[in-house]
Amino acid sequence: MNEPQALTRHLITAALAGCGITAALAVLGCSPPTAGNEAARPPLPAAPSLEQRVDAALDLGRERLEGQIRLTPSDKRFLLQAARVVLDNRMARQPRPIRSAAWRDVPLNLRTQKARLFVTLITRGITRGCMGAAEADLLESAVLATERAAVDERFGGPLRREEWPNTRIDVTILLRPQTVKAHRLREISHEIDLGIHAFSLGRGPRRAFFKSSVPVAHGYTLRTALGRLGLKARLGPMAYADATTIIRKYVTVHFAESPVDRSLVEVYRYNLLYPQSRVSRATQLGALRSCAEYMAQHVDRRGVLTYEYDVYADVRKNPDTSTALIRQLASTWVLAELGNHFAEPRYLDAARRSVDRALKQYYRTDLEKGIGYLQIGPDANLATAAFALLCLTKLGDAAHPAKQKALTRFILTMELKDKGCLNPVFLPDDLPEAERSARFEQKEVYYPGEALTALMAVHRRTGDPACLALTERMFAYYRALYDRTPKKASLTPWMSRAYAAAYLATPKKAYADFVFKMNDRLLRQQVGLKTKYVDRIGSFFTAASSTSSGVMIEGLVEAWRVAVASGDLERATRYREAILLGNRFLLQCQYRPENTFTAKDVALTLGGVRTTVYGSSIRIDAVQHTAAALLRTVQHVSGTKPAPP
């Protein structure tokens, strides 16, 4: 790092830490600008870029967690190499005792610091041994913990020689034990952050402990994790709620051998932090390819697209529900888009099999009305029709042309002319009015935006004036709905897509203003650089979910297009930064060869996207929204430059 880069990094870090730029300049020997010292003071570096600011925040976030112990990357690498030597020696045909005192050139930090340390041995995603030690120094603890882990009986017996070549070493160091005083779940959640903290629970001699990685690998909620910990301690699943139970949490330092080449990887919430400086058109396209490969290989011969893949258990789940069908169809639409983008017949073939299966199983017609819809259970809804229609439009005119017309007709006939809106759910006539109203209110912030997006896609492709005309008639209702609903964020992304398309087709300023109003408010809900746990940077809301973050970025790209088309460069610059920041979060959530820590079947996992940072499972809409957001970014935003100040 050269001198200007180092100065920029120090300034960013100081600002993030809260001491301010002026104080940071004083520490670095630079005078703040005043009327009298302009000539004397050294030149300041240029304003830091988004990449510099985010990467500095990521580094600072890790340093804050590890602040109680001093370990450089070289120290961590030495510990892993020492553990590897111990393991290789034990697996040799004539093992000999190894004592840490015999090691040469040991880093000082490993001899002068002490903490409880766990070594976990992992073979093809399966834990084969996990033991801890708290000896005189970190190196001695690593040596002893490795020896113990190799003969751990709890995970199928001691590690076998035939497993040894495919076994990775994982190290967790516990720091800052703190007693959690709360016993109500909501209050405990304010103290324990899953994946960041290890935690223990006990009463008297009965105690149990989870490493920070356990809830993430298994996809446990906090309630489930505490319940299982209580059972492990033989105290019962509600032991955490007992005031006599002692709950402790520990910040952890977590590093491991890479699944790729056994090099050092520094682990954060059982994943790897993704630098903003790695976000580029090349990495976005690579991630898109991986998403497409994941989806294509998860469409089986019958055309069933895996709804959820449990990475840790290696289990596929396909519930027969309306929600699952909506997400599978939406994912099929995106797979077809990727097939067209990459001109890849395999992706298009997989998308055809998926939509054909859905149509064969769920498609219904009303010949008298000339409509077609998908029915699962007692009702049909706008969303299944919209995504089936979007699939068919991306697969071309030859893909069920009669069904395309019937699905379009279905959406058009769902107009409630007395209200000026769309009926989101096509319900049986004998359904009680109270239940009918409840279903309407529950779905009107989701399904109509998806249906209008489908109609505008048909309008772009065919020029059908009825599609644009209905979208325009709906405008007043949905603008008013946005103002009165508490679920503003739920309405934002799909209405942004629909009315961005309407603006680009007309263009009417009212549509642009609506898109800007929704997305300006949305920006306030994106997680920024000062968040305590930095893997959440760029996500939206508190859930750190790739599904919600992905769909919000899709809407922001459409808002960016409107801002550029209307000449609002200041707004376009703000949207662009939020989009790229969100791309960083989505890329971090994607499984790549180097972060498949929990995968039993790496081939089935690669390219998938964690549904949330707190778990390891892949739900198909996480892949869909990530791919859609990245694709829209590549098509419209990547390669553009921020507007000059």
RORO-726434 format. One line per field, with one value per residue (C-alpha): x, y, z; residue in three letters; residue number from 1. Coordinates in steps of 0.05 Angstrom, whole numbers. Layout:
N
x = [X; ...]
y = [Y; ...]
z = [Z; ...]
res = [ALA; ...]
n = [NUM; ...]
***
This chain:
645
x = [0; 31; 30; -33; -71; -50; -71; -139; -148; -132; -181; -237; -225; -223; -288; -322; -296; -330; -271; -280; -235; -204; -181; -155; -114; -84; -63; -30; 7; -36; -67; -141; -155; -157; -149; -76; -46; -69; 2; 36; -8; 6; -45; -104; -119; -178; -246; -247; -285; -342; -294; -245; -299; -332; -268; -243; -309; -303; -232; -251; -311; -267; -214; -267; -289; -218; -195; -182; -129; -72; -67; -40; -56; 14; -1; -66; -30; 23; -30; -65; 2; 19; -49; -38; 30; -1; -58; -13; 34; -24; -49; 20; 33; 84; 60; 106; 88; 93; 104; 95; 160; 198; 172; 220; 207; 140; 107; 109; 33; 24; 71; 48; -28; -77; -150; -196; -187; -228; -203; -256; -239; -287; -289; -332; -377; -385; -356; -310; -281; -285; -247; -222; -163; -140; -66; -9; -8; -46; 3; 0; -76; -78; -32; -72; -140; -119; -95; -161; -204; -170; -194; -262; -312; -375; -379; -374; -310; -239; -217; -198; -137; -178; -215; -151; -133; -202; -203; -200; -179; -223; -201; -246; -217; -264; -258; -291; -339; -399; -459; -526; -572; -636; -680; -735; -722; -731; -682; -632; -634; -607; -545; -530; -520; -523; -459; -420; -424; -411; -455; -464; -522; -520; -544; -500; -457; -500; -475; -473; -439; -448; -393; -413; -416; -467; -532; -511; -493; -559; -602; -625; -665; -644; -704; -685; -611; -626; -676; -627; -573; -620; -633; -558; -547; -604; -642; -700; -716; -741; -681; -660; -723; -707; -676; -629; -598; -532; -524; -456; -435; -366; -340; -300; -240; -254; -207; -197; -163; -196; -239; -201; -127; -119; -96; -118; -189; -214; -285; -341; -408; -387; -377; -325; -332; -336; -296; -330; -267; -283; -350; -341; -375; -331; -350; -423; -424; -388; -439; -496; -466; -463; -535; -557; -518; -548; -619; -610; -581; -637; -691; -702; -725; -798; -788; -790; -745; -718; -754; -704; -638; -612; -538; -517; -565; -561; -637; -683; -751; -810; -874; -938; -961; -981; -922; -873; -904; -899; -825; -810; -844; -808; -742; -759; -771; -702; -670; -701; -673; -604; -611; -624; -569; -516; -546; -543; -591; -584; -613; -671; -685; -687; -734; -780; -784; -800; -855; -885; -890; -925; -974; -989; -1003; -1037; -1063; -1138; -1181; -1249; -1268; -1328; -1286; -1225; -1179; -1125; -1096; -1058; -1096; -1066; -1113; -1179; -1157; -1118; -1078; -1046; -975; -976; -1008; -958; -896; -921; -934; -864; -834; -869; -852; -778; -782; -809; -873; -871; -879; -954; -980; -1053; -1035; -997; -1060; -1105; -1059; -1056; -1132; -1138; -1097; -1137; -1203; -1181; -1191; -1240; -1267; -1306; -1242; -1192; -1146; -1132; -1163; -1100; -1135; -1188; -1231; -1290; -1358; -1381; -1323; -1347; -1339; -1295; -1245; -1248; -1230; -1174; -1142; -1149; -1113; -1060; -1038; -1051; -982; -949; -988; -1014; -943; -920; -981; -970; -897; -919; -968; -914; -868; -923; -932; -858; -858; -924; -946; -1013; -1046; -1093; -1034; -1008; -1078; -1094; -1028; -1044; -1115; -1086; -1037; -1080; -1101; -1031; -1000; -1053; -1043; -968; -985; -1032; -1001; -951; -920; -888; -825; -866; -900; -838; -798; -853; -889; -822; -813; -884; -884; -812; -834; -896; -852; -804; -863; -902; -862; -905; -873; -923; -896; -825; -844; -878; -817; -771; -816; -815; -741; -717; -752; -724; -652; -661; -672; -606; -554; -495; -422; -429; -468; -438; -435; -406; -428; -497; -470; -512; -571; -639; -677; -655; -663; -600; -638; -615; -687; -711; -645; -644; -715; -703; -641; -683; -730; -672; -643; -709; -709; -638; -661; -717; -669; -620; -676; -704; -636; -635; -561; -556; -610; -580; -513; -546; -584; -521; -481; -538; -543; -468; -468; -526; -489; -432; -480; -511; -443; -423; -485; -470; -434; -366; -313; -278; -338; -372; -356; -421; -433; -436; -447; -407; -430; -504; -487; -443; -479; -534; -548; -558; -628; -600; -532; -558; -566; -536; -597; -614; -685; -698; -723; -657; -622; -677; -674; -598; -593; -647; -612; -544; -571; -607; -543; -501; -550; -559; -512; -444; -393; -427; -392; -418; -439; -387; -398]
y = [0; 67; 130; 163; 97; 87; 158; 148; 82; 116; 173; 125; 82; 142; 169; 102; 96; 162; 208; 251; 272; 332; 289; 236; 288; 312; 241; 233; 299; 336; 403; 413; 467; 537; 606; 608; 541; 523; 529; 492; 431; 369; 355; 312; 248; 249; 233; 158; 116; 69; 11; 43; 62; -6; -46; -3; -15; -90; -90; -47; -92; -153; -117; -95; -167; -192; -132; -172; -215; -198; -247; -229; -270; -300; -321; -355; -388; -416; -445; -480; -507; -532; -566; -597; -625; -655; -687; -713; -743; -778; -806; -833; -907; -893; -831; -798; -749; -675; -622; -548; -532; -565; -516; -465; -393; -391; -322; -285; -276; -352; -358; -299; -304; -353; -368; -428; -456; -508; -549; -581; -633; -631; -684; -667; -622; -672; -658; -716; -688; -625; -614; -555; -538; -480; -491; -445; -412; -413; -460; -511; -507; -518; -579; -612; -595; -626; -690; -695; -680; -735; -788; -757; -815; -773; -764; -834; -855; -829; -800; -856; -856; -859; -795; -758; -730; -697; -669; -594; -560; -506; -464; -424; -381; -357; -286; -242; -288; -249; -269; -258; -231; -237; -298; -275; -294; -224; -195; -251; -235; -166; -196; -259; -251; -319; -336; -282; -308; -377; -389; -437; -454; -489; -500; -532; -588; -593; -548; -548; -504; -486; -457; -395; -436; -488; -447; -422; -492; -522; -461; -455; -395; -368; -403; -470; -462; -448; -504; -554; -529; -541; -612; -623; -601; -648; -588; -586; -541; -483; -481; -414; -382; -405; -349; -399; -419; -386; -365; -340; -313; -309; -267; -314; -310; -361; -383; -446; -482; -465; -519; -505; -508; -508; -436; -391; -364; -316; -336; -287; -316; -382; -346; -301; -225; -201; -137; -82; -77; -146; -123; -114; -132; -194; -220; -203; -243; -300; -300; -299; -360; -396; -378; -405; -469; -479; -470; -512; -571; -567; -577; -653; -694; -684; -608; -599; -541; -552; -503; -508; -543; -558; -554; -583; -643; -651; -654; -623; -597; -585; -566; -566; -496; -433; -395; -448; -448; -372; -374; -432; -397; -332; -369; -404; -336; -312; -377; -364; -293; -320; -370; -313; -269; -323; -356; -422; -476; -517; -461; -450; -525; -529; -468; -501; -565; -526; -483; -541; -582; -525; -514; -588; -595; -529; -494; -485; -450; -416; -421; -376; -319; -336; -336; -383; -386; -432; -461; -494; -507; -470; -406; -376; -313; -258; -278; -349; -323; -265; -307; -362; -307; -277; -346; -356; -287; -301; -369; -338; -336; -411; -425; -438; -377; -391; -396; -330; -296; -330; -312; -240; -239; -267; -210; -159; -188; -183; -108; -83; -23; 4; 8; 23; -35; -108; -165; -203; -270; -306; -337; -385; -351; -384; -357; -313; -239; -230; -281; -252; -183; -211; -247; -184; -140; -192; -198; -131; -104; -162; -193; -132; -104; -171; -173; -102; -119; -178; -135; -83; -139; -161; -88; -81; -144; -138; -66; -89; -22; -57; -75; -3; 25; -19; -2; 72; 63; 29; 85; 129; 71; 43; 111; 122; 51; 65; 127; 90; 20; 4; -47; 5; -35; -95; -52; -16; -64; -90; -24; 7; -43; -31; 45; 52; 14; 59; 121; 97; 82; 147; 186; 218; 255; 229; 158; 180; 218; 156; 112; 164; 171; 96; 86; 149; 122; 52; 78; 95; 21; -3; -24; 25; 23; 37; -27; -68; -133; -116; -176; -142; -80; -68; -111; -84; -84; -124; -194; -192; -233; -242; -250; -182; -148; -177; -155; -85; -78; -99; -41; 7; -10; 10; 74; 88; 80; 130; 179; 175; 181; 242; 275; 271; 254; 269; 218; 169; 173; 156; 98; 72; 70; 34; -17; -33; -36; -86; -126; -135; -165; -212; -236; -250; -294; -337; -403; -405; -459; -423; -416; -484; -500; -537; -570; -645; -642; -584; -593; -585; -525; -481; -420; -425; -366; -368; -344; -305; -293; -332; -399; -443; -467; -444; -425; -417; -345; -325; -349; -318; -248; -248; -267; -217; -161; -177; -185; -118; -87; -116; -96; -24; 0; -36; 4; 71; 124; 165; 235; 288; 327]
z = [0; -21; 23; -7; -3; 69; 87; 54; 92; 159; 145; 126; 187; 233; 205; 213; 284; 299; 314; 252; 195; 231; 290; 242; 204; 270; 288; 220; 226; 175; 193; 178; 127; 157; 128; 147; 131; 61; 33; 89; 96; 53; -1; 21; -18; -65; -36; -22; -72; -55; -59; -11; 39; 40; 43; 100; 137; 127; 154; 213; 229; 232; 274; 324; 335; 343; 384; 448; 416; 369; 312; 243; 181; 188; 259; 237; 179; 227; 273; 215; 190; 260; 265; 197; 217; 280; 240; 185; 237; 272; 206; 188; 198; 253; 291; 341; 397; 379; 432; 416; 453; 396; 344; 314; 292; 328; 322; 388; 390; 393; 453; 493; 487; 517; 500; 494; 424; 385; 326; 281; 228; 168; 113; 52; 93; 150; 220; 239; 303; 345; 410; 451; 494; 537; 550; 568; 499; 433; 398; 454; 453; 378; 381; 438; 408; 341; 374; 412; 351; 310; 360; 376; 381; 376; 300; 274; 309; 302; 235; 187; 143; 79; 100; 118; 48; 42; 113; 127; 192; 222; 283; 329; 387; 441; 467; 519; 556; 578; 618; 583; 636; 595; 595; 547; 475; 448; 498; 487; 412; 428; 460; 418; 344; 309; 273; 309; 380; 408; 469; 526; 572; 638; 708; 760; 730; 667; 612; 536; 485; 411; 369; 329; 265; 290; 282; 213; 188; 212; 197; 269; 292; 360; 392; 360; 378; 451; 454; 425; 472; 531; 507; 498; 570; 592; 619; 570; 510; 552; 600; 572; 601; 672; 714; 747; 680; 664; 591; 567; 499; 468; 410; 365; 319; 264; 209; 169; 112; 45; 14; -50; -33; 43; 44; 101; 97; 151; 167; 186; 206; 172; 106; 75; 72; 0; -15; -54; -96; -125; -152; -226; -291; -295; -225; -237; -302; -268; -212; -263; -298; -231; -215; -283; -273; -204; -229; -292; -254; -202; -255; -256; -316; -296; -297; -221; -200; -129; -83; -26; -19; 51; 39; 106; 103; 27; 22; -31; -11; -58; -21; -63; -44; -81; -53; -76; -146; -151; -133; -179; -238; -223; -221; -287; -318; -295; -320; -388; -386; -371; -427; -475; -446; -452; -514; -475; -500; -436; -394; -443; -445; -369; -366; -418; -378; -314; -343; -383; -319; -283; -340; -347; -272; -255; -318; -324; -376; -379; -452; -443; -417; -460; -400; -374; -304; -257; -198; -138; -80; -78; -113; -171; -166; -207; -189; -217; -281; -286; -278; -325; -376; -365; -374; -440; -467; -453; -487; -551; -592; -605; -530; -521; -560; -542; -468; -472; -498; -446; -388; -412; -417; -346; -317; -356; -332; -259; -262; -210; -247; -188; -146; -202; -182; -195; -156; -132; -120; -161; -107; -107; -107; -43; -1; 58; 47; 108; 84; 14; 40; 83; 24; -18; 33; 46; -27; -58; -41; -78; -135; -174; -184; -211; -258; -283; -295; -338; -377; -392; -416; -464; -486; -500; -542; -579; -571; -544; -523; -474; -429; -424; -418; -358; -324; -332; -304; -242; -227; -182; -138; -127; -115; -61; -34; -25; 16; 63; 70; 126; 78; 33; 21; -3; -55; -79; -124; -169; -175; -192; -249; -275; -272; -295; -357; -363; -357; -410; -456; -447; -413; -360; -303; -251; -263; -252; -189; -161; -176; -143; -82; -68; -79; -43; 19; 6; 8; 81; 96; 65; 116; 114; 132; 207; 222; 278; 239; 171; 130; 129; 91; 28; 50; 66; 132; 193; 165; 121; 70; -2; -25; 0; -17; -88; -105; -76; -121; -181; -167; -155; -224; -255; -214; -238; -311; -299; -265; -324; -375; -340; -332; -256; -249; -174; -160; -210; -173; -107; -137; -172; -107; -71; -128; -127; -51; -55; -108; -58; -8; -59; -84; -12; -3; -64; -56; -90; -85; -28; 18; 12; 85; 101; 33; 30; -45; -72; -144; -123; -80; -124; -152; -101; -56; 19; 36; 95; 127; 188; 152; 99; 60; -10; -27; -102; -97; -65; -129; -172; -141; -138; -212; -232; -194; -222; -292; -291; -262; -318; -371; -348; -293; -297; -335; -320; -280; -222; -240; -225; -160]
res = [MET; ASN; GLU; PRO; GLN; ALA; LEU; THR; ARG; HIS; LEU; ILE; THR; ALA; ALA; LEU; ALA; GLY; CYS; GLY; ILE; THR; ALA; ALA; LEU; ALA; VAL; LEU; GLY; CYS; SER; PRO; PRO; THR; ALA; GLY; ASN; GLU; ALA; ALA; ARG; PRO; PRO; LEU; PRO; ALA; ALA; PRO; SER; LEU; GLU; GLN; ARG; VAL; ASP; ALA; ALA; LEU; ASP; LEU; GLY; ARG; GLU; ARG; LEU; GLU; GLY; GLN; ILE; ARG; LEU; THR; PRO; SER; ASP; LYS; ARG; PHE; LEU; LEU; GLN; ALA; ALA; ARG; VAL; VAL; LEU; ASP; ASN; ARG; MET; ALA; ARG; GLN; PRO; ARG; PRO; ILE; ARG; SER; ALA; ALA; TRP; ARG; ASP; VAL; PRO; LEU; ASN; LEU; ARG; THR; GLN; LYS; ALA; ARG; LEU; PHE; VAL; THR; LEU; ILE; THR; ARG; GLY; ILE; THR; ARG; GLY; CYS; MET; GLY; ALA; ALA; GLU; ALA; ASP; LEU; LEU; GLU; SER; ALA; VAL; LEU; ALA; THR; GLU; ARG; ALA; ALA; VAL; ASP; GLU; ARG; PHE; GLY; GLY; PRO; LEU; ARG; ARG; GLU; GLU; TRP; PRO; ASN; THR; ARG; ILE; ASP; VAL; THR; ILE; LEU; LEU; ARG; PRO; GLN; THR; VAL; LYS; ALA; HIS; ARG; LEU; ARG; GLU; ILE; SER; HIS; GLU; ILE; ASP; LEU; GLY; ILE; HIS; ALA; PHE; SER; LEU; GLY; ARG; GLY; PRO; ARG; ARG; ALA; PHE; PHE; LYS; SER; SER; VAL; PRO; VAL; ALA; HIS; GLY; TYR; THR; LEU; ARG; THR; ALA; LEU; GLY; ARG; LEU; GLY; LEU; LYS; ALA; ARG; LEU; GLY; PRO; MET; ALA; TYR; ALA; ASP; ALA; THR; THR; ILE; ILE; ARG; LYS; TYR; VAL; THR; VAL; HIS; PHE; ALA; GLU; SER; PRO; VAL; ASP; ARG; SER; LEU; VAL; GLU; VAL; TYR; ARG; TYR; ASN; LEU; LEU; TYR; PRO; GLN; SER; ARG; VAL; SER; ARG; ALA; THR; GLN; LEU; GLY; ALA; LEU; ARG; SER; CYS; ALA; GLU; TYR; MET; ALA; GLN; HIS; VAL; ASP; ARG; ARG; GLY; VAL; LEU; THR; TYR; GLU; TYR; ASP; VAL; TYR; ALA; ASP; VAL; ARG; LYS; ASN; PRO; ASP; THR; SER; THR; ALA; LEU; ILE; ARG; GLN; LEU; ALA; SER; THR; TRP; VAL; LEU; ALA; GLU; LEU; GLY; ASN; HIS; PHE; ALA; GLU; PRO; ARG; TYR; LEU; ASP; ALA; ALA; ARG; ARG; SER; VAL; ASP; ARG; ALA; LEU; LYS; GLN; TYR; TYR; ARG; THR; ASP; LEU; GLU; LYS; GLY; ILE; GLY; TYR; LEU; GLN; ILE; GLY; PRO; ASP; ALA; ASN; LEU; ALA; THR; ALA; ALA; PHE; ALA; LEU; LEU; CYS; LEU; THR; LYS; LEU; GLY; ASP; ALA; ALA; HIS; PRO; ALA; LYS; GLN; LYS; ALA; LEU; THR; ARG; PHE; ILE; LEU; THR; MET; GLU; LEU; LYS; ASP; LYS; GLY; CYS; LEU; ASN; PRO; VAL; PHE; LEU; PRO; ASP; ASP; LEU; PRO; GLU; ALA; GLU; ARG; SER; ALA; ARG; PHE; GLU; GLN; LYS; GLU; VAL; TYR; TYR; PRO; GLY; GLU; ALA; LEU; THR; ALA; LEU; MET; ALA; VAL; HIS; ARG; ARG; THR; GLY; ASP; PRO; ALA; CYS; LEU; ALA; LEU; THR; GLU; ARG; MET; PHE; ALA; TYR; TYR; ARG; ALA; LEU; TYR; ASP; ARG; THR; PRO; LYS; LYS; ALA; SER; LEU; THR; PRO; TRP; MET; SER; ARG; ALA; TYR; ALA; ALA; ALA; TYR; LEU; ALA; THR; PRO; LYS; LYS; ALA; TYR; ALA; ASP; PHE; VAL; PHE; LYS; MET; ASN; ASP; ARG; LEU; LEU; ARG; GLN; GLN; VAL; GLY; LEU; LYS; THR; LYS; TYR; VAL; ASP; ARG; ILE; GLY; SER; PHE; PHE; THR; ALA; ALA; SER; SER; THR; SER; SER; GLY; VAL; MET; ILE; GLU; GLY; LEU; VAL; GLU; ALA; TRP; ARG; VAL; ALA; VAL; ALA; SER; GLY; ASP; LEU; GLU; ARG; ALA; THR; ARG; TYR; ARG; GLU; ALA; ILE; LEU; LEU; GLY; ASN; ARG; PHE; LEU; LEU; GLN; CYS; GLN; TYR; ARG; PRO; GLU; ASN; THR; PHE; THR; ALA; LYS; ASP; VAL; ALA; LEU; THR; LEU; GLY; GLY; VAL; ARG; THR; THR; VAL; TYR; GLY; SER; SER; ILE; ARG; ILE; ASP; ALA; VAL; GLN; HIS; THR; ALA; ALA; ALA; LEU; LEU; ARG; THR; VAL; GLN; HIS; VAL; SER; GLY; THR; LYS; PRO; ALA; PRO; PRO]
n = [1; 2; 3; 4; 5; 6; 7; 8; 9; 10; 11; 12; 13; 14; 15; 16; 17; 18; 19; 20; 21; 22; 23; 24; 25; 26; 27; 28; 29; 30; 31; 32; 33; 34; 35; 36; 37; 38; 39; 40; 41; 42; 43; 44; 45; 46; 47; 48; 49; 50; 51; 52; 53; 54; 55; 56; 57; 58; 59; 60; 61; 62; 63; 64; 65; 66; 67; 68; 69; 70; 71; 72; 73; 74; 75; 76; 77; 78; 79; 80; 81; 82; 83; 84; 85; 86; 87; 88; 89; 90; 91; 92; 93; 94; 95; 96; 97; 98; 99; 100; 101; 102; 103; 104; 105; 106; 107; 108; 109; 110; 111; 112; 113; 114; 115; 116; 117; 118; 119; 120; 121; 122; 123; 124; 125; 126; 127; 128; 129; 130; 131; 132; 133; 134; 135; 136; 137; 138; 139; 140; 141; 142; 143; 144; 145; 146; 147; 148; 149; 150; 151; 152; 153; 154; 155; 156; 157; 158; 159; 160; 161; 162; 163; 164; 165; 166; 167; 168; 169; 170; 171; 172; 173; 174; 175; 176; 177; 178; 179; 180; 181; 182; 183; 184; 185; 186; 187; 188; 189; 190; 191; 192; 193; 194; 195; 196; 197; 198; 199; 200; 201; 202; 203; 204; 205; 206; 207; 208; 209; 210; 211; 212; 213; 214; 215; 216; 217; 218; 219; 220; 221; 222; 223; 224; 225; 226; 227; 228; 229; 230; 231; 232; 233; 234; 235; 236; 237; 238; 239; 240; 241; 242; 243; 244; 245; 246; 247; 248; 249; 250; 251; 252; 253; 254; 255; 256; 257; 258; 259; 260; 261; 262; 263; 264; 265; 266; 267; 268; 269; 270; 271; 272; 273; 274; 275; 276; 277; 278; 279; 280; 281; 282; 283; 284; 285; 286; 287; 288; 289; 290; 291; 292; 293; 294; 295; 296; 297; 298; 299; 300; 301; 302; 303; 304; 305; 306; 307; 308; 309; 310; 311; 312; 313; 314; 315; 316; 317; 318; 319; 320; 321; 322; 323; 324; 325; 326; 327; 328; 329; 330; 331; 332; 333; 334; 335; 336; 337; 338; 339; 340; 341; 342; 343; 344; 345; 346; 347; 348; 349; 350; 351; 352; 353; 354; 355; 356; 357; 358; 359; 360; 361; 362; 363; 364; 365; 366; 367; 368; 369; 370; 371; 372; 373; 374; 375; 376; 377; 378; 379; 380; 381; 382; 383; 384; 385; 386; 387; 388; 389; 390; 391; 392; 393; 394; 395; 396; 397; 398; 399; 400; 401; 402; 403; 404; 405; 406; 407; 408; 409; 410; 411; 412; 413; 414; 415; 416; 417; 418; 419; 420; 421; 422; 423; 424; 425; 426; 427; 428; 429; 430; 431; 432; 433; 434; 435; 436; 437; 438; 439; 440; 441; 442; 443; 444; 445; 446; 447; 448; 449; 450; 451; 452; 453; 454; 455; 456; 457; 458; 459; 460; 461; 462; 463; 464; 465; 466; 467; 468; 469; 470; 471; 472; 473; 474; 475; 476; 477; 478; 479; 480; 481; 482; 483; 484; 485; 486; 487; 488; 489; 490; 491; 492; 493; 494; 495; 496; 497; 498; 499; 500; 501; 502; 503; 504; 505; 506; 507; 508; 509; 510; 511; 512; 513; 514; 515; 516; 517; 518; 519; 520; 521; 522; 523; 524; 525; 526; 527; 528; 529; 530; 531; 532; 533; 534; 535; 536; 537; 538; 539; 540; 541; 542; 543; 544; 545; 546; 547; 548; 549; 550; 551; 552; 553; 554; 555; 556; 557; 558; 559; 560; 561; 562; 563; 564; 565; 566; 567; 568; 569; 570; 571; 572; 573; 574; 575; 576; 577; 578; 579; 580; 581; 582; 583; 584; 585; 586; 587; 588; 589; 590; 591; 592; 593; 594; 595; 596; 597; 598; 599; 600; 601; 602; 603; 604; 605; 606; 607; 608; 609; 610; 611; 612; 613; 614; 615; 616; 617; 618; 619; 620; 621; 622; 623; 624; 625; 626; 627; 628; 629; 630; 631; 632; 633; 634; 635; 636; 637; 638; 639; 640; 641; 642; 643; 644; 645]
***
